[in-house]
């Protein structure tokens, strides 16, 4: 009894432990730990994200690379036009490492620009200007006097001519010394420059006006306009409706676009009927089943115009089976009967077999109206022997077989639905 209670107690304790272990932390509270910055001598770390409740690292951080040195320069002296300078010693403010040693900077030299330039005129000498350093103002080169310059001319007193008074070309005068090199001349009166004014278009209810030709400078009427006659009405159509296959239309009423006067009343347009149609639901007939001619619908309104009809199924296409064994047997029978009647044996003409094949198919398709050509015999029978017997029973066919004038024969036998159809073509000499 005690042993049993002990086992039960142990199982209960194990169940409690297992249930407690299976509880998962929701990681609702997070903290950022382990971060430190990088410097020029040591790498940094971005830090880990972990759960503040259970301590589980949720996201690992990453390494931060070394930073650049923080440069600090001592003893630097800038170079001038004629004196050298020093770069100074460059060291890192963080770790003290020497980034660059002190070095001499060569003089930059003078940068020459022109100053004191005086342009020459027709009344005074000029000066080319001194070459001066733009940095230190040292005079590098001295300028020289330049000779008198040319006159700088402009037109003074110009007055354009108009259609009512003369103009003046003006004097060509130097702007510095006032010297006149070319005196003015009178400019003749110019022609009137006309534009069309006061023009007005005619309408169906009022006259128009061609317009006056007026000088745009002086305003003088150079040519008076004339009255323009009233024009006819300009008819336009309104309320027009196109006829359809099921609804009548209307030609529309006409009126003048200028004065809106009604000119004519429209008339009704009869329906067009179902002009645009198409076939739907067509089913072609086959040897396996009936077809359907299709229903004709109006493509404009969708009305069924004409209902289709059934199409009888097509007749089965016969299977043509050439029988070379029967052809050979008939050839042998022909020569046997010719030998019995002391007629020379026939030769088989293979070159004419294709033509004989065409003829036998024509015979099969229309046996009642088929007629052979010269030297051709034809027959049908339920057996191969029946073909030869049929020919021998016909005096005309037997005469053809025993005709000594025929030296060659071509035979074609086709089996269709258990019936043999045969055509034999006799001729003298091989076919071309």
VENPE-V962317 format. One record per backbone hydrogen bond with DSSP energy under -0.5 kcal/mol. CO is the residue of the C=O (numbers start at 1). NH is the residue of the N-H. Records with the same first field share a line. If there is no record, write none. Layout:
CO->NH, NH
This chain:
1->5
2->6
3->7
4->8
5->9
6->10
7->11
8->12
9->13
10->14
11->15
12->16
13->17
14->18
15->19
16->20
17->21
18->22
19->23
20->23
28->30
29->52, 53
31->33, 50
33->48
36->45
39->67
42->39
44->64
45->36
48->33, 50
49->58, 59
50->31
51->55
56->51, 58
59->49
62->46
64->44
69->71
70->93
72->91
74->89
77->86
80->108, 109
81->109
83->80
85->105
86->77
89->74, 91
90->99, 100
91->72
92->96
97->92, 99
100->90
103->87
104->106
105->85
110->112
111->134
113->132
115->130
118->127
121->149
124->121
126->146
127->118
130->115, 132
131->140, 141
132->113
133->137
138->133, 140
141->131
144->128
146->126
151->153
152->175
154->173
156->171
159->168
162->190
165->162
167->187
168->159
171->156, 173
172->181, 182
173->154
174->178
179->174, 181
182->172
185->169
187->167
192->194
193->216
195->214
197->212
200->209
203->231
206->203
208->228
209->200
212->197, 214
213->222, 223
214->195
215->219
220->215, 222
223->213
226->210
228->208
233->235
234->257
236->255
238->253
241->250
244->272, 273
247->244
249->269
250->241
253->238
254->263, 264
255->236
256->260
261->256
264->254
267->251
269->249
273->275
275->277
276->299, 300
278->297
280->295
283->292
286->314
289->286
291->311
292->283
295->280, 297
296->305, 306
297->278
298->302
303->298, 305
306->296
309->293
311->291
316->318
318->320
319->321
320->322
321->415
322->324
323->327
324->328
325->329
326->330
327->331
328->332
329->333
330->334
331->335
332->336
333->337
334->338
335->339
336->340
337->341
338->343
339->342
347->349, 409
348->350
349->352
350->353
352->356
353->357
354->358
355->359
356->360
357->361
358->362
359->363
360->364
361->365
362->366
364->367
366->369, 370
373->376
375->426
377->424
379->422
381->420
383->387
384->387, 388
385->389
386->390
387->391
388->392
389->393
390->394
391->394
393->395
394->398
395->399
396->400
397->401
398->402
400->403
402->404
403->406
405->407
407->347
408->427
409->349
410->425
412->423
413->323
414->416, 421
415->321
416->419
419->416
420->381
421->414
422->379
423->412
424->377, 426
425->410
427->407, 408, 429
